[in-house]
């Protein structure tokens, strides 16, 4: 099962200045105001620091 999951993962590398979208995951499970039409991504954001 783990091997099948790992085959689907793609290694991603980011560099300073890249634009990325961030997946919105609310910490508290509460009722969504926008329902299914609420956006699931936020951004674009600029990467300022890259950690290895």
Protein Blocks (a to p, Z undefined) as FASTA:
>chain_A
ZZmmmmmpccddddehiacddddddfbacddfklmmbcfbecddddfbdcZZ
